[in-house]
């Protein structure tokens, strides 16, 4: 309820001024509600209708969120939100990304118990990279430079060269960046997915290209081929789609109903690329992409036992003979997917508090890409920590630091060839554990 302030002076000196608050609608004094039960009682029928229309229109336009900036369709220049296009710091960052993408040395280092305990977090390796809650992360495969990307709930992507002071923020999306991957074929490409679009940040051209645009909300994606030319894309509404980056336009090649009410994550088998696992409401199933059609799709294998919604399901990285899932029934489950029988057997179950609530990104258990039997997941436990489990359910290690880690890291990523773990929290801050 709005009021006008009416002031008058008491006495000739103008001291002890008295202020009365008067309702803008009915002109009654503040606190006198008897004459203004609905705010319109002393107005004519026409005036009451006009005020009601103004109020309803204001609510309507507020719901449209027209005051919030919307990212346009099509290619976008790779220019940071807070800097001009000629910034020296930005040029250095993009040049570094381009340089480290040209030559990659692949040398696998196994996550051993000794190496886990040698990975530590220091104050200089904690940085606020994006403005809001981290929803996804990707780590560049370079061994010479530690280069991390984080996507937040507002559509921002922050790029951080960990050896440098600050991070650089770009805004290629209008909605939460729910999934990101550097291309395994060309890591000069960073692919990011939000509700309505899948984009490719190409540092060689300094542009965020639009690969796919959809009226159905997109949830996740993964590459179907080693050359990263095709991808499987999950929809929040339950469907999955095939996207081919080589075809013109931004439409998908196929949209397939797999019988899910919701699809949160999709992940492709590391060896047999025709298979992908999808996780949704209480459903986790493996499908053969070669047999997908618009309707009537049957899974190759079902991973049963979940009693509430599933946040993620991922194949183990070396052979794909395991799948780890995170469920809202407060359990982590590891399944045997070595034979892809009609119903996959549960190998282990871990009681784990997955009740992150509305202010935290839901936990996703991700495998160490260097080994078959070790996965990482966020934790609600105190002191705050990131947990490492064996596929048997045994807790191998908890990463923590009382001085530098005081929040829940829901989203985590592990370097593909070095012992480096990065955790992202709900305030846009990244924490780097390394040797």
Residue, then its C-alpha position, 0 to 999 in steps of 0.5 A: x500500500x503506497x502513501x504520500x507524506x504531508x508535512x506542516x510546520x508548527x509555530x512561526x519558527x518552523x520547528x517540530x514539523x509534523x508529518x502525516x502519511x496519506x493513502x495514495x488511493x483513498x486519501x485516508x491516513x495511515x493506519x485508518x483501514x476502515x475507509x480503505x478495505x480494498x484500496x479502491x472504496x472511494x474511487x469511481x467504478x471506472x477508476x477502480x477498473x483502471x487501477x485493477x488493469x494497471x496492477x494486473x498488467x504489471x504482474x503479467x509483464x513481471x512474469x515475462x521477466x522482460x527486464x532481464x536481458x535475453x541472449x539473442x539467437x545465432x552466433x555471439x562474439x566471445x567478449x567478456x561481460x565486464x570488459x571491452x573487446x580489446x582487453x589485453x587480459x581477455x586476449x591473453x586468456x583466449x590465446x592461452x586456450x588456443x595454444x594449449x589446445x594445439x598439442x596435448x600430451x596424454x599421460x595417465x596417472x592413476x588416483x592412488x591412495x598416496x596421491x589422494x592424500x597428497x592433493x591439497x587445497x590452498x587459498x590461492x587456488x580458490x576463486x569466484x569464477x561466476x556470479x551465481x550457483x555453479x551448475x556445470x564444469x569442464x576442465x581442459x585436458x592440457x597438462x601444461x596449463x590448468x584451465x577450467x570452465x564453470x557455468x552458472x544458473x544465470x547463463x554465465x560461463x567463467x573461464x579461469x586459468x588457475x595460474x592467473x589472478x582472475x577469471x573472465x565471464x562470458x554470457x552465451x546463455x540466458x538460463x542455467x548452463x546445465x552441461x559443458x564439455x571440451x570437445x575430445x577431438x578439438x579442445x579449442x571448442x567448449x560446448x555448453x548447453x542451456x534450456x533452449x540452446x546448445x552452443x560451441x565456444x570456438x576460441x579460434x574464431x572467438x565466437x559462441x556458435x549456436x549448434x541446436x535450438x529447441x522449444x523443448x527445454x534441454x537438460x544434458x548432452x554427450x558426444x556420440x563419436x570421437x570426432x564430436x560431430x554428433x551428440x545425444x541431447x536430453x530434454x527435461x520433458x523426457x525425450x532425447x534428440x540426435x544432433x549433427x553439427x555438420x548439417x546446416x541449421x539448428x534443428x535436431x536430426x531426430x527426437x525420440x520418446x524413450x518413455x521418460x517423464x524427465x531426462x536429467x542426464x545422458x551419457x555415452x558408453x566409452x567404447x561402444x558408442x551406440x549405447x547411452x544411459x539416460x537418467x530421469x525420474x525413477x528411470x535409468x535405462x540404456x538404449x541403442x542409438x541405432x534403433x531410436x525412433x520417434x516413439x515405441x523405444x525399448x531399452x537394452x538394459x534397465x537399472x532398477x531399484x531407485x525409489x525417487x528421482x535420479x540426479x545422474x547416471x554415468x558409465x565408468x570411463x575405461x570399459x563402461x562396465x559400471x554405471x554409478x547413479x545418485x538418487x534422492x532416496x539418499x543412496x549411491x548405486x553402482x551397477x554391473x553393465x559389462x554384459x548389458x543384460x535386460x536388467x543390470x545387477x547392483x554391485x554396491x549401494x552406499x547410504x549417502x545424504x543427497x538431500x541438497x534442497x532448493x539452493x544447492x545444485x543436485x549432486x552428481x557422482x562422476x568417475x575419475x577419468x583415469x580409472x575404472x573403479x573410483x568416483x567422486x561426489x559432493x557431500x552434506x557432511x561437516x566439515x565440508x568435504x568432497x568424497x571419493x568412493x571405490x565401486x565397492x562402496x568403500x570410502x577412499x578419501x575425503x577432500x577437505x580444508x577447514x580454512x579454505x572450504x566452508x561450503x558444499x561443492x555439488x559439482x566436481x570435475x577431475x583432470x583426465x591425466x593429472x591428479x587435480x580435482x575441482x569443486x564448484x559451490x552455490x556462490x560461483x566459487x571453485x576450489x582446486x585440490x592438486x599435488 
